[in-house]
Amino acid sequence: MKNFYLFSIWLLLILPALSFGKSYQDPTKPNIKHQKNVSVAGSLGTLRLESVIRKQGKVKVVISGKIYAKGEQVGEYVLSKINADTVYLTRGSEQLKLELYHHEIKR
């Protein structure tokens, strides 16, 4: 019976601590809710820049789960420029800018 009481007290102490810890978020993590996504009509749906990869002087990006290099087709658009945290897609005179994450500094 003593073990049951000890176990009950232990549960009462540990369970709130586990659920309380879930409410904290890393303050340095980019705010994904405000990430710049671009909805594009047609079969592409929402385009989202997920990663910029630099390896041995070559730069590639991951847009909505697929890997692209500069000059490649992304649906009806052409990947025209790659920066450290943004890419530009063009179609004629139309230009789309995809950002890796929203630039928000938390204090």
C-alpha positions in Angstrom: 0.0 0.0 0.0 2.9 2.3 0.8 4.3 1.8 -2.7 0.9 2.7 -4.2 0.9 6.0 -2.4 4.5 6.8 -3.4 3.7 6.0 -7.0 0.5 8.2 -6.9 2.5 11.1 -5.4 5.2 10.6 -8.0 2.6 10.7 -10.8 1.0 13.9 -9.4 4.4 15.6 -9.4 5.8 14.4 -12.7 2.8 14.6 -15.1 2.2 18.4 -14.7 5.9 19.0 -15.3 5.8 16.9 -18.5 2.8 18.8 -19.9 4.2 22.2 -18.8 7.5 21.6 -20.6 5.6 21.3 -24.0 4.6 24.9 -23.9 8.2 26.2 -24.2 9.7 26.8 -27.6 13.3 27.5 -28.6 13.5 31.3 -28.9 16.1 31.1 -31.6 14.0 28.9 -33.8 12.5 30.7 -36.9 8.9 31.4 -36.6 7.5 28.9 -39.0 3.9 30.3 -38.7 5.0 33.5 -40.5 7.2 31.8 -43.2 6.6 33.2 -46.6 4.8 30.7 -48.7 3.4 31.5 -52.1 0.2 29.9 -53.4 0.4 29.3 -57.1 -2.5 28.5 -59.3 -2.3 25.2 -61.0 -0.8 21.9 -60.1 2.0 23.3 -57.9 -0.2 24.4 -55.0 1.9 26.2 -52.3 5.6 26.7 -53.0 7.7 26.7 -49.9 11.5 27.3 -49.7 12.7 24.6 -47.3 16.5 24.6 -47.6 19.4 26.2 -49.4 22.3 23.8 -49.9 25.8 24.9 -50.7 28.3 22.1 -51.5 31.6 22.4 -53.3 30.7 25.7 -54.9 27.3 24.4 -56.2 24.1 25.8 -54.8 20.8 23.9 -54.8 17.5 24.6 -53.1 14.7 22.5 -51.8 11.3 23.9 -52.8 8.2 22.0 -51.5 10.2 18.8 -51.2 12.0 18.8 -54.5 15.6 19.8 -55.3 16.3 22.5 -57.9 19.3 24.4 -59.2 19.5 27.9 -60.8 17.9 28.0 -64.2 15.7 24.9 -63.7 11.9 24.9 -64.2 9.7 25.0 -61.0 6.3 24.4 -62.6 5.7 27.3 -64.9 8.5 29.4 -63.3 12.2 29.5 -63.8 14.5 29.6 -60.7 16.4 32.8 -61.6 18.3 33.8 -58.4 19.4 32.0 -55.2 20.5 33.9 -52.1 21.4 32.6 -48.7 17.8 32.7 -47.5 15.7 33.7 -50.5 15.1 32.5 -54.1 13.4 34.3 -57.0 11.2 32.5 -59.5 10.3 34.3 -62.7 7.7 33.8 -65.5 8.0 36.5 -68.1 7.8 39.8 -66.2 6.2 38.2 -63.1 8.6 37.5 -60.2 8.0 35.5 -57.0 10.2 35.7 -53.9 10.4 32.7 -51.6 12.0 33.2 -48.2 13.5 30.5 -46.0 12.1 32.0 -42.8 10.6 35.1 -41.5 13.2 37.5 -40.1 11.9 38.1 -36.6 14.3 38.6 -33.7 12.7 37.5 -30.4 13.7 39.2 -27.1 
